[in-house]
């Protein structure tokens, strides 16, 4: 066990027993009750769960068992209504023993008095045994740990006094007291959303946002672990931050923290070998940030993954509150277990946010004037809220034709198609996007929902990863090249003007030149609007790391990566040039970075569009406006056009529909 973990554990129990001397004996008695209750349980697994709570060194396993920890609080609360603590305090039986570490903090005088009374009074002992037997019967008739594990959401059966505070820590103990924190974010959009969640938690606990590193009391780095290159950037940044920390005066010390996927993946290396940081916090432990920041003179760690954490009740603090766009996380984790992917090991199993909490957050964003919301998830279109009952046809898992999964089909609850409909109906003037989906989860009801609602963008991210069936099988993707192409054709049949984007990996284990050529030919067939291409980077813990040979040389990976990149750029440029003369609805984001006379925004396909600030009628565009832009030129990355007039999303959709109908009639005639 690391020194840092041992210090954390000792600090935990120090506050448990010593923060308030008047409660230390009662806390000790509760743990005695819990120790005794072990004897009343028949299940070996349940027995081990409770013993784990009482183990003097729970960090030996690397994590705290949250179920056992919650049950500690649960059974102590239940037992309080049964036991008379004033009597129990005086008559504590000798066999109710605590582990050594717990006994160290218990009242020695009280134990000595109890021993003296037990030795000097045989009648008293008999009475004590009777009371103990009766109490044990009462505990046996109450709820057991097995009930708690089988029905984790049915906690209403426990009646607790509202004024009774049985928590271990005083919330004021971890108040930030206006200490300033600076957060840097690297990686995907999920990390951007994680940053906003972390800010929401810190702000609620009295921390303030620092405008720069020099004035910050703590610097937190939200990290990405999906590729080696991303991690190298973080290591370089940490060395820079450590140099700043060493130059700080003792009156203004600096704490450095690592958050996110890299924190979970490299926790031991970060703490023990590099010794660069003070705080390591995994993606499911952001609620613990105030406590981690409060621990002084020791490294603080919490990288425990959760089967339930979705931060549904946390109000994110937006990084740019004036932006017309926002991200909303609807689920976390992934169950697909692709052989190259580290996500299931850094973000845990798949779990979805409650349906109502998502709608509430998007309604708040709509009230704030947000016009573009992106629904986020590692496998966003497999969303399924099991907290609500649903037995209709849509609740049954429907895979795309020719696709399969590594897990059993799921059923029940509210699915992604229902969520997409409900979100689209909140505000018809708010665009809705989603990323990142898996190709297997595109049943007809999702595609028809995209088609039916004008404010659901006709843009789909469809990660292929490879165009060769053998490589796809080695990746564990669950489909073949032919099945993927069939899905593309089917999507375009239902949504003719859909814009497609994709992800590709070059140089995966065993990839031959022929397999690489298959991927290039797939790009020629599909002709993506956007593609994200990366050379393969072997990640520890993944199935590929344990079972496959990373046998493609680095220079070959890089060459193939550039060939993929160039092929996508070629098709994207041709596609954008073909749109010259068309009118696009563009959501204004703000001034162009290259010229203050031009504004930048995004069209329905999520392509950046550059246009003049002044419209044809002489008025000026503002951030959050919908502008009709006539396209005049294009590159592989963006479009350029002239500003025509302001409009609304619904009006533009109706006008475009009328124009399309007119063209169809002219073609028929």
HELIX and SHEET records of a PDB file:
HELIX    1   1 UNK A    3  UNK A   18  1                                  16    
HELIX    2   2 UNK A   21  UNK A   37  1                                  17    
HELIX    3   3 UNK A   38  UNK A   40  5                                   3    
HELIX    4   4 UNK A   44  UNK A   54  1                                  11    
HELIX    5   5 UNK A   58  UNK A   61  5                                   4    
HELIX    6   6 UNK A   66  UNK A   80  1                                  15    
HELIX    7   7 UNK A   85  UNK A   90  1                                   6    
HELIX    8   8 UNK A  100  UNK A  105  1                                   6    
HELIX    9   9 UNK A  108  UNK A  120  1                                  13    
HELIX   10  10 UNK A  122  UNK A  141  1                                  20    
HELIX   11  11 UNK A  145  UNK A  150  1                                   6    
HELIX   12  12 UNK A  155  UNK A  157  5                                   3    
HELIX   13  13 UNK A  171  UNK A  174  5                                   4    
HELIX   14  14 UNK A  189  UNK A  204  1                                  16    
HELIX   15  15 UNK A  228  UNK A  247  1                                  20    
HELIX   16  16 UNK A  250  UNK A  252  5                                   3    
HELIX   17  17 UNK A  261  UNK A  265  1                                   5    
HELIX   18  18 UNK A  267  UNK A  268  1                                   2    
HELIX   19  19 UNK A  269  UNK A  274  3                                   6    
HELIX   20  20 UNK A  286  UNK A  288  5                                   3    
HELIX   21  21 UNK A  289  UNK A  294  1                                   6    
HELIX   22  22 UNK A  343  UNK A  346  1                                   4    
HELIX   23  23 UNK A  355  UNK A  367  1                                  13    
HELIX   24  24 UNK A  380  UNK A  382  5                                   3    
HELIX   25  25 UNK A  393  UNK A  395  5                                   3    
HELIX   26  26 UNK A  416  UNK A  424  1                                   9    
HELIX   27  27 UNK A  439  UNK A  441  5                                   3    
HELIX   28  28 UNK A  444  UNK A  452  1                                   9    
HELIX   29  29 UNK A  469  UNK A  475  1                                   7    
HELIX   30  30 UNK A  481  UNK A  494  1                                  14    
HELIX   31  31 UNK A  513  UNK A  526  1                                  14    
HELIX   32  32 UNK A  543  UNK A  547  1                                   5    
HELIX   33  33 UNK A  554  UNK A  577  1                                  24    
HELIX   34  34 UNK A  649  UNK A  668  1                                  20    
SHEET    1   A 6 UNK A 208  UNK A 209  0                                        
SHEET    2   A 6 UNK A 180  UNK A 185  1                                        
SHEET    3   A 6 UNK A 218  UNK A 223  1                                        
SHEET    4   A 6 UNK A 255  UNK A 260  1                                        
SHEET    5   A 6 UNK A 279  UNK A 281  1                                        
SHEET    6   A 6 UNK A 300  UNK A 302  1                                        
SHEET    1   B 3 UNK A 325  UNK A 329  0                                        
SHEET    2   B 3 UNK A 372  UNK A 376  1                                        
SHEET    3   B 3 UNK A 431  UNK A 435  1                                        
SHEET    1   C 2 UNK A 331  UNK A 332  0                                        
SHEET    2   C 2 UNK A 351  UNK A 352 -1                                        
SHEET    1   D 2 UNK A 384  UNK A 385  0                                        
SHEET    2   D 2 UNK A 414  UNK A 415 -1                                        
SHEET    1   E 3 UNK A 459  UNK A 461  0                                        
SHEET    2   E 3 UNK A 499  UNK A 506  1                                        
SHEET    3   E 3 UNK A 530  UNK A 535  1                                        
SHEET    1   F 6 UNK A 583  UNK A 591  0                                        
SHEET    2   F 6 UNK A 598  UNK A 602 -1                                        
SHEET    3   F 6 UNK A 608  UNK A 612 -1                                        
SHEET    4   F 6 UNK A 638  UNK A 647  1                                        
SHEET    5   F 6 UNK A 626  UNK A 634 -1                                        
SHEET    6   F 6 UNK A 583  UNK A 591 -1                                        
END                                                                             
